[in-house]
Amino acid sequence: MALLALGINHKTASVEVRERVAFAPEQMADALRQACEQASLQEVSILSTCNRTELYCSTSLPGTRALLEWLGRYHNLTLEALEQCSYVHWDDEAARHMMRVASGLDSLVLGEPQILGQLKSAHAVSQDQGVLGSELGRLFQQTFSVAKKVRTDTAIGENPVSVAYAAVSLAQHIFTDLSESRALLIGAGETIELVARHLANAGVKHMTVANRTLDRAVALAQEFDGEAILLGDIPAALPTADIVIASTASQLPLLGKGAVETALKKRKHKPIFMVDIAVPRDIEPQVAELDDVYLYTVDDLREVIEENQRSRQSAAREAEEIIEVGVHEFMRQLRSLAAVDTVTNLRGQAEAIRDAELEKALQQLNKGKDAAGVLEQLARGITNKMLHHPTIQLRKASAEGRTDMIGLVSELYQLSNDDKNA
């Protein structure tokens, strides 16, 4: 059995491709089941965020073709297209990759904390669906432990560097005074919550939160003395919004060119700054064609983010060292697990020999045979049967010059030349 990490992320694919391979939360259960059945996986977990879609698997197949073919069928993409933008890691490299992802070292924003929570959610879904076994389960637990150590022992997360922070930072470059700006936030998840906090810290006093469910929008809006609306009310709120930041799990755009065009007319073409953090996108790309609209996607935030993450480079080097220790420990655990079946079989064989010889001895005693002779025969029978196959294999190994096997047996049984004279 081998561990496999296969993925597509912001380094290998554009947002147009990433949104096509993204999995919506409601798709996860079906996708996990299909992946196991159609790609011959023993264990699987899927991580799908705005910047990456990754599959962590335990598989007996030697390659990735079956998994890529399934992924292509599921998202209506060709095998060739997926091969061009995907990456693959096996065994210790797969473990290292997952730990780097969980620690924020592989993120668009170096050290961002949200990815760990998303990975924990992926773990929970796989566990609920019964597609998480001992191998992948152990990897997740070791990964969470390593990521926690990275957070507590390094300064990787001290400076406010995130997609949410970058979006607000970009707004500050466009608006000289954010205190007079009104913000419309589409979505009410963790990313939008971070956006709201950064906007409030930057001086924004008027915020409207639009969400599919009003309760969640109200809960978030109340924290910032804002207003809560439903997604259907966005066109009415748009004309008063100077800043629009969207991040939902919708599979289709929520804001189209027509609605924005209407809003601009009501604003007398006063500019609107928009950031679409979602993948798939919440705002139609055609909106960028309109005059007086500044539309940015997660890919456009890269320059802002790269400037801010330089301060985390030193902490990242420390984190890499922690991860190396974590990978080494996990692989040690995995190798020890590999011996469990062998030890179990060895013990079972020894017990079967013991039971068979004991049964013979009891039959001899019942017939009135001498007890001392029976015990001697019992001991000799167990010894001969236990050593029969190992002796044959050792002679064969010696004839073939395989001194490594002979040395291994000596180590296993702690044999030495002195034993001959003991």
Buried (B, 14 or more C-beta within 10 A) or exposed (E): EBBBBBBBBBEBBEBEBBBBBBBEEEBBBEBBBBBBEBBBBBBBBBBBBBBBBBBBBBBEBEEBEBBBBBBBEBBEBEEEBBEEBBEBBBBBBBBBBBBBBBBBBBBBBBBBBBBBEBBBBBBEBBBEBEBBBEBBBBBBEBBBBBBEBBBEEBBBBEBBBBBBBBBBBBBBEBBEEBEEBBBBBBBBBBBBBBBBBBBBEBEBBBBBBBBBEBEBBBBBBEEBEBBBBEBEBBBEBBBEBBBBBBBBBBEEBBBBBEBBBEBBEEBEEEBBBBBBBBBBBBBBBBBBEBEEBBBBBBBBBBEBBBEBBEBBEEBBEBBBEBBEEBBEBBBEEBEEEEEEEEEEEEEEEEEEBBEEBEEBBEEBBEEEEEEEEBEEBBEEBBEEBBEEEEEEEBEEBEEEEBEEBBEEBEEEEEEEEEEEEE
